[in-house]
Amino acid sequence: MSGYRQVLAVPGMAPLLGVSLIARTAITADVMALTLFVVLGLKLNYAAAGGVAAALTAGVALGGPLLGRMIDSRGLRLVLLVTVTVQVVFWLGVPILPYGLLLVASFVAGLLMVPAQALSRQAIAAMTTPTQRRAAFALESVQGELSYIVGPAVVILGAATVSPEVVAWGVGAAILAGGVGIAVLNPPLHAEGEADAAAAERPPRRRWLSGTMVAALIMAFGTTTLLSGVDLAIVATLREAGQVSWAAVVVVVFGVSSVIGGLIYGALTRPLPTWLLLGLLGLVTIPAGLAHDWPWLCVAVVGSGLLTAPTLARVADAVSGLAPPAVRGEVIGLQSSAQSAGFALGSPLVGVAIDLSAPAGGFATAGLAGLTAAVIGYLLARRSPARTAVSHHAGPTDLGYRVFGTSGRSPTGELETE
């Protein structure tokens, strides 16, 4: 645990993780808040609610790299000023918007969502040394799991006991608090030795969008495709068993397992390759379909949970390490877009599999999606020439695929595999 103490001792790190957790918890719950408002507030069906959720998700996926590029060129505070203002206007207006306008506004709100996660990752890369980075990204991944456990549950409870309109305002207030908090902290987005590189002319996209980077983005996409599919498969399994009310318990077990897995991973002395973590996650997800009631399903999802936060942390570490300082915001924005696209695809993909087979087919499809992304990522990384960002932290062995976690070329030119 000394690694975590070192990370939290970095000036500004603990406050950054705290305020970004507030924003990320609200952002994690935004789809649920809109769904409940459409169903309970506007009295429309779930298909209509799905349309609003899809519009918001599509906006987030498209907006990630655009906001990242703005951060690179205009800085953190201007982007936060614009996005926080848009979010406040949107969430205040949700209760009074008719469905058609809500659909359009949701897309705009997604496009200009406060980039709390991307900013946290960029700041972590700037504020930590290579030896601290694994533990730091593990904490960031655990933070994401905590937001996943807390955010939707609070929204559901609030909608049931107060009203979906008040919940919408609460989500907006939490996003406001988190965004303003990050702006006040104004964490560095580039390490001291990267300042000149960050101020230099933007490198052409063909220089940094290498096969290794594409491989990392594919695995980011595959990870969230799997996770989104697992959520649906859990609900489908328990619905078939007549135990759907226990779904929240299973999801909490999954999330707590992920938190534990993330903390264990961050304490390791040596990282595991990204493709190996994702491949193992896919493999252990497939047999979860053998469980047919909630107690056994709780047991079955522990394996997937233990590997979830480590996989997400490793992907974030790989992407930030491969990104040149001048375009790091855009690159991390691309990662956010890839993960948003995975979340958007996972549920319908697994839903089709469940309709054509059984809930067990949903777990199998989710697991195979992750396994496929791991294989593709591994093959792309093996074929791509070694490219990565060079910072003041990087030594000779940090070059090439060492950042990615598969293989690379040593200074002598010999291929080495981790």
Secondary structure, 3 states (H helix, E strand, C coil): CHHHHHHHHCCCHHHHHHHHHHHHHHHHCHHHHHHHHHHHHCCCCHHHHHHHHHHHHHHHHHHHHHHHHHHHHHCHHHHHHHHHHHHHHHHHHHHHCCHHHHHHHHHHHHHCCCCHHHHHHHHHHHHCCHHHHHHHHHHHHHHHHHHHHHHHHHHHHHHHHCCHHHHHHHHHHHHHHHHHHHHHHCCCCCCHHHHHHHHCCCCCHHHHCCHHHHHHHHHHHHHHHHHHHHHHHHHHHHHHCCCHHHHHHHHHHHHHHHHHHHHHHHCCCCCCCHHHHHHHHHHHHHHHHHCCCHHHHHHHHHHHHHHHHHHHHHHHHHHHHHCCHHHHHHHHHHHHHHHHHHHHHHHHHHHHHHHHCCHHHHHHHHHHHHHHHHHHHHHHHHHCCCCCCCCCCCCHHHCHHHCCCCEEECCCCCEEEC
